[in-house]
Each structure stands twice: as structure tokens, then as C-alpha cells.
Amino acid sequence: MGKGALDFALELVRPLAFLAPDEIEFIDRLLDSLGEYGEVRLVVAEGRLRTAFKTVSCTALRLENAE
């Protein structure tokens, strides 16, 4: 689980219209795995979540001291 995550259940004010609980958990794990910089893109096809893309950004290593 992510930083400061607790084990609890959510009570929704209305039923979920699009995502299933396991899809919400999957997306949350993707977001937690990003680190300091990154993005998650969700792709919907035929009315349902089809693909999730994770892009992580990092600073390129400097070659100043390389010999």
C-alpha cells in the first residue's frame, strides 16, 4: 500500500457508473508506483476501460564527471 495508506472500506453515495472496484484498486496502484513525476493515461474502448498507460519521468544523468 502507498505511503500513509489505511485498510478501510469506502461507502459510496451512489453506485459506481463506470469503474469496478478492482479497476479502482489497479489505478490506485499505478498512481502509487509513479514516484515523484509521472502520469497515468486511461483509454476507454467500446464503453469500458481498455488500457492504462504509465509514464515515469526522471532527470537524465549528467555526464560531467564521466571519463
C-alpha positions, 0 to 999 in steps of 0.5 A: 500500500502507498505511503500513509495508506489505511485498510478501510472500506469506502461507502459510496453515495451512489453506485459506481457508473463506470469503474469496478472496484478492482479497476479502482484498486489497479489505478490506485496502484499505478498512481502509487508506483509513479514516484515523484513525476509521472502520469497515468493515461486511461483509454476507454474502448467500446464503453469500458476501460481498455488500457492504462498507460504509465509514464515515469519521468526522471532527470537524465544523468549528467555526464560531467564527471564521466571519463 
